[in-house]
Amino acid sequence: AQKVTQAQTEISVVEKEDVTLDCVYETRDTTYYLFWYKQPPSGELVFLIRRNSFDEQNEISGRYSWNFQKSTSSFNFTITASQVVDSAVYFCALSEDGGDDKIIFGKGTRLHILP
Amino acid sequence: NAGVTQTPKFRVLKTGQSMTLLCAQDMNHEYMYWYRQDPGMGLRLIHYSVGEGTTAKGEVPDGYNVSRLKKQNFLLGLESAAPSQTSVYFCASSDRSGISYNEQFFGPGTRLTVL
């Protein structure tokens, strides 16, 4: 069965600090997709990244970077030089290739960036 | 191109009343989903559809029904609302083609309160 665990319920850091959000997943499939979504205070869900199970290359997009390690079933998200606008709830999610595209979400990590 | 839209944005019901939430997408996506979001619980899948005329149960289907009579619309019904159904409801759609393979596009959400 699919499962996504975001052990950090809430994190607070001071602006300009780096912060890493942890995500650990469980799946029996060999082909699967991992996602990160951002939910700012306004409430909408913003897609950040999709990674398939065959691509373990780390990815960097501006101040955001993702570290995918199949050996530890983790897909961690790092924000470098955090800004107040990064304050949001961040969800990690998993979709198995044969699973009707269903996505299972973690419970989210609420990130507070303090000025 | 509006993406995914949801109607209504807010609604207050009394226990026992019924209502239908409408989700519409203009991206010609095959797959559509209904989630509910409760504090500390992340997003949980209620029902989903893999194509026009098909529906399937997700993680928390009890108390809800759905219909997908047209490809672009996915309706979520509450026949007899209960306070436990107070939540924010999100609709999403996805497809298995192109660069957005398996990426779910979310609507803005409907905030439902059942008194």
Chai-1 contact restraints between the chains, C-beta under 6 A:
chainA,res_idxA,chainB,res_idxB,connection_type,confidence,min_distance_angstrom,max_distance_angstrom,comment,restraint_id
A,Y33,B,N102,contact,1.0,0.0,6.0,A-B,restraint_1
A,G43,B,G109,contact,1.0,0.0,6.0,A-B,restraint_2
A,E44,B,P108,contact,1.0,0.0,6.0,A-B,restraint_3
A,L45,B,F106,contact,1.0,0.0,6.0,A-B,restraint_4
A,F47,B,E103,contact,1.0,0.0,6.0,A-B,restraint_5
A,R50,B,E103,contact,1.0,0.0,6.0,A-B,restraint_6
A,S95,B,N102,contact,1.0,0.0,6.0,A-B,restraint_7
A,D100,B,V50,contact,1.0,0.0,6.0,A-B,restraint_8
A,D101,B,Y31,contact,1.0,0.0,6.0,A-B,restraint_9
A,D101,B,S94,contact,1.0,0.0,6.0,A-B,restraint_10
A,D101,B,N102,contact,1.0,0.0,6.0,A-B,restraint_11
A,I103,B,Q104,contact,1.0,0.0,6.0,A-B,restraint_12
A,F105,B,G42,contact,1.0,0.0,6.0,A-B,restraint_13
A,F105,B,L43,contact,1.0,0.0,6.0,A-B,restraint_14
A,G106,B,G42,contact,1.0,0.0,6.0,A-B,restraint_15
A,K107,B,G42,contact,1.0,0.0,6.0,A-B,restraint_16
A,G108,B,G42,contact,1.0,0.0,6.0,A-B,restraint_17
